[in-house]
């Protein structure tokens, strides 16, 4: 892991091993694997928050695992066999080792690098109980992905409207473009692209923290790098920004993206949302309880709004 932290600091972003959902579901981080100073105020449970109507939940982030034992049905036994196969693959690939880390092995070689190995749990169906688990050591990219998804300070998710000409908070079926998870330490973010295998993009990418905002703005449809960075971007000479009824202008919307952020604030979770419409080479922020107001916004303005969404609470 320390080598990966150094790589992302130098390159800005790096692709990680393309783990399958089954492989990531078969392991979890030991809650006490990291020192408290490195855990920080993380989201205890993320999935229910981002599973609001019209959205898709975060894939397994910080969900208590494994589930409480109960009567095992046929589906549970099939899942247990699949998990066992995933654990075997991870061992063979060198991302997982049976047993906890050796004494001293999890200590950081230097404070900024973090531990080289992490304690975790893996699914274990050898006892016949689908909820069984055994202690393992998480290594390399698996330790990075599992660590960040298990204890994020915030999670951001961008989804797109299937009907951009008729955007509505009540609409269902918004496909997820990508998610981003940020740990308390180090200053990086993990990008999860659900369609990675089908789009040709790596499903997991580690980015330096200074690239996180621009990546989110890009998923919302704006290219910050291509826009003049004046006080108000491309609208600097257009006079005051005048909101207009969304119904009057939605016919030019080519895309509508919704950015939702779940932020840890002590033991509470603070949800934040930004809705961006794009069309005719322009952008609008959709505001109001039913997005009835379209406010023109430059890419530079969107960048500042996204950065504000990701700002930690005052006591965070």
SVG drawing of the C-alpha trace seen along z (x, -y; Angstrom):
<svg xmlns="http://www.w3.org/2000/svg" viewBox="-43 -43 52 70">
<polyline fill="none" stroke="black" stroke-width="0.4" points="0.0,0.0 2.7,-2.6 3.9,-2.2 0.5,-2.9 0.2,-6.1 3.5,-7.3 2.4,-6.5 -0.8,-8.5 0.9,-11.4 3.3,-11.5 0.9,-10.7 -2.3,-12.2 -4.3,-9.0 -3.7,-5.3 -5.9,-2.4 -6.3,0.4 -7.0,4.1 -10.5,4.7 -12.0,6.6 -15.5,8.1 -18.4,7.4 -18.3,10.9 -14.7,10.6 -15.3,7.3 -18.4,8.7 -16.5,11.7 -14.2,9.6 -14.5,6.7 -12.2,4.6 -11.7,5.3 -13.3,2.3 -10.2,1.8 -7.6,2.4 -6.6,-1.3 -5.5,-3.5 -8.2,-5.9 -6.2,-8.9 -6.4,-7.4 -10.1,-6.4 -11.3,-9.9 -15.1,-10.6 -16.3,-8.1 -19.8,-7.1 -21.0,-4.3 -23.7,-3.2 -23.8,-4.6 -26.1,-2.4 -29.5,-3.5 -28.6,-7.2 -27.8,-7.0 -30.7,-4.5 -33.2,-7.4 -35.9,-7.2 -34.5,-7.4 -31.0,-6.4 -28.9,-3.4 -27.3,-2.5 -23.6,-2.5 -22.1,0.9 -21.5,2.3 -19.9,-0.7 -19.7,-0.5 -22.6,2.0 -22.3,4.3 -21.0,7.6 -21.7,10.5 -25.4,10.4 -26.7,11.7 -27.0,15.5 -30.5,17.0 -32.1,19.8 -30.2,20.4 -32.2,20.8 -31.0,22.2 -30.0,18.7 -27.8,18.3 -26.0,21.5 -25.4,20.5 -24.0,17.2 -21.8,18.9 -20.3,21.1 -19.7,18.1 -18.0,16.2 -15.7,19.1 -14.7,19.2 -14.0,15.4 -11.9,15.8 -9.9,18.6 -9.3,16.4 -8.1,13.5 -5.7,15.8 -4.3,17.1 -3.8,13.6 -1.9,12.6 -4.4,10.0 -5.3,12.0 -3.5,14.2 -5.2,16.4 -4.8,15.3 -4.2,11.8 -1.2,9.7 2.0,10.7 3.0,8.7 4.4,5.4 3.6,6.0 0.6,3.6 2.7,0.8 3.3,-2.1 6.9,-2.4 6.4,-6.1 3.4,-8.1 2.3,-9.4 2.2,-6.0 -0.2,-4.1 0.0,-0.3 1.4,2.0 -1.1,4.7 -4.6,4.6 -6.6,7.0 -9.9,8.1 -12.5,10.8 -13.4,13.2 -16.4,15.3 -16.0,18.8 -18.6,21.5 -16.5,24.4 -18.6,24.7 -21.8,24.9 -23.0,21.5 -23.5,19.0 -22.7,16.1 -19.4,17.7 -16.2,15.7 -12.5,16.1 -9.6,13.7 -7.5,12.7 -4.8,10.2 -5.7,7.8 -2.9,6.8 -2.2,4.5 -5.0,3.0 -7.6,5.1 -6.6,3.5 -6.8,0.1 -10.3,0.6 -11.7,2.3 -10.3,-0.2 -11.6,-3.3 -15.1,-1.8 -15.5,-0.6 -14.7,-3.8 -15.2,-6.8 -15.4,-10.4 -17.8,-11.1 -19.3,-9.4 -20.3,-11.1 -22.5,-9.6 -23.4,-11.0 -26.4,-9.7 -28.1,-10.9 -31.7,-11.4 -33.2,-9.0 -35.4,-11.9 -33.4,-15.1 -36.2,-17.1 -38.4,-16.3 -36.3,-16.3 -38.1,-15.4 -37.0,-14.6 -39.6,-11.8 -38.4,-10.1 -36.9,-6.6 -34.2,-4.7 -31.3,-7.2 -28.2,-5.2 -25.2,-5.7 -22.2,-7.2 -19.7,-6.8 -19.1,-7.0 -16.3,-8.5 -15.2,-7.6 -12.8,-9.7 -10.9,-8.4 -9.8,-10.5 -6.2,-9.7 -4.3,-9.8 -5.5,-12.6 -6.8,-10.5 -10.2,-9.5 -11.4,-6.1 -13.4,-6.3 -15.8,-3.4 -17.3,-3.2 -20.1,-0.6 -20.1,-0.3 -16.3,-0.1 -16.2,3.4 -18.6,2.4 -17.2,-1.1 -13.5,0.0 -12.6,-2.2 -11.0,-0.7 -13.7,0.0 -11.5,-1.3 -9.2,-4.3 -7.3,-6.1 -7.0,-9.8 -5.1,-12.5 -7.4,-14.7 -6.8,-17.8 -8.4,-16.0 -11.5,-14.9 -13.6,-18.1 -12.8,-18.3 -13.7,-14.7 -17.1,-15.2 -17.7,-18.3 -16.8,-16.4 -19.3,-13.6 -21.9,-16.4 -21.2,-17.4 -18.8,-20.3 -15.2,-20.6 -13.5,-22.9 -10.2,-22.9 -11.8,-24.2 -13.5,-27.2 -12.0,-30.6 -11.5,-30.8 -12.7,-34.4 -14.9,-35.5 -18.0,-34.0 -16.4,-31.9 -18.0,-32.3 -20.8,-34.4 -18.5,-37.1 -19.6,-39.6 -23.2,-38.5 -24.5,-40.6 -26.4,-39.3 -27.4,-35.7 -31.1,-35.5 -33.0,-32.3 -35.7,-31.1 -38.5,-28.5 -37.2,-25.0 -40.3,-24.2 -39.5,-27.0 -36.0,-25.9 -35.9,-22.1 -36.4,-21.5 -32.7,-22.3 -31.4,-20.0 -29.2,-17.3 -28.4,-15.8 -29.3,-16.2 -26.9,-14.9 -27.6,-14.6 -24.7,-14.7 -25.4,-13.4 -23.0,-13.5 -23.1,-11.8 -20.9,-13.5 -19.9,-12.3 -20.5,-14.8 -19.7,-13.1 -22.2,-10.3 -24.7,-12.1 -24.8,-11.9 -25.3,-15.1 -26.8,-14.7 -26.1,-17.3 -27.4,-17.4 -26.6,-19.4 -28.5,-19.0 -26.9,-20.2 -28.5,-20.4 -26.4,-20.7 -27.5,-21.7 -26.6,-24.1 -23.0,-24.4 -24.4,-25.8 -25.1,-24.7 -27.9,-25.3 -28.3,-24.5 -31.8,-23.2 -33.1,-24.5 -36.4,-24.4 -38.2,-21.5 -39.2,-20.3 -36.3,-21.7 -38.7,-24.4 -35.9,-27.0 -33.0,-26.9 -30.0,-29.1 -27.3,-29.6 -23.9,-28.6 -20.5,-28.4 -18.2,-25.5 -16.1,-27.6 -19.1,-28.2 -20.0,-24.5 -16.5,-23.7 -16.9,-26.1 -20.3,-24.6 -19.0,-21.1 -16.0,-22.0 -18.4,-23.5 -20.5,-20.3 -17.3,-18.3 -16.2,-20.7 -16.2,-19.0 -18.6,-20.4 -17.1,-22.9 -16.7,-20.3 -15.3,-17.7"/>
</svg>
